[in-house]
């Protein structure tokens, strides 16, 4: 598979925010979000490497973190992505898969087998992204498991209302995954998200978040 970069940092969001993790960033994406912060994965760079799953696992072992975040671009586009996820799990890593909500993950063996150390961090694209029409049906997101994450990056009140609609639907279907709401950097006041959560009584594993790595380093810096 084609890998853009592998590096050690802190996880900036979701369940492991603030914990050390090894990031495995793949090349290529099926979406073109307006606020994408990893557009460099869309094309060809001299730093891209063609690596096997075994080579990636070995590099993760060398970096020494127990957490691995498999991200992109869209990592599930890689033809050997399932092999890598299984190999990382077998090696004892806690594996978070950051997927963009436009690729069905529910029929993958690692998802159906319910590996406790493999979990999905799915991003439901709100209107600010320009990609809402590319999202999977809501019933797909309702299949997220209790260890998984559904993330909404919101840029407006309209985005918040959409997030609430999706949240309400999947909860009505018995989905108990974690829900995270975060702002499009610079587009919405973070306090407006918190006030919305309060007004709509969004509780039960629903959390507000900021991408903390963008406060530790420059928001455009790579490899952090």
Steps between C-alpha positions, in 0.01 A plus 500: 500500500608861447590679823560874526653508848542308825576699813456513877291771664200549727155410381327835460138393528239238590542227764881514519543878496829585668642147485812411305429321174673396180333647194496302176378736228402353166471668159179569312149612590154455351383838632606863457398678821525878487684517833726195451825532696677217315463595134859389449368140504292563188789493254851364451790601723863394504457389860229242417609140561362173367501278809374156598291442809795322664730798436248741651451285809876481550536879477219541753683263733818706465316820601387326818143630547220261592244714314485516119279739304447392139400811308527676165358621271268206521690195628234245403564575130832315527461150355694343789339710775315204653819294509682783677223552757494129584882491521511799734232344721684167507816685604315637805448860393187697585391604151282801416385522138414853389254463212308773322144368504492432127647147504300212650698337781227273637574200275869485582607191697676702770173689561270197497738303724473781756869529590500695828835661416381613154249782478359740245511878521249588226456859384150602396559791262276798575406775254815705561703220341308509172489119513177424687343340192784245493418355841389142556135433595421573866430132562867431429611739774243343732710181484791667680591303811536618859878547461468699175483876445279714279647845450338821372714796397256791498529848357152647552168467679371308198782248548410461866139430410612233253726342761209491745278335238757226436570456872126465576451247220783265592408513868143405405650191335684399817847619395714574808818629333685809621395831339743791462427854384780734400522835319626571153814685605416875494144466359288465814538600862568189712263629769214491248546124469491456876187714527334291230587180688349645816183622328446161336607296803750298297622252759610138519853482355461832315806723531622838381859507381770725361782363285765544766796437269409826320553685828829328578647558153424723202174378344670452160807316628538143380635197676372603844 
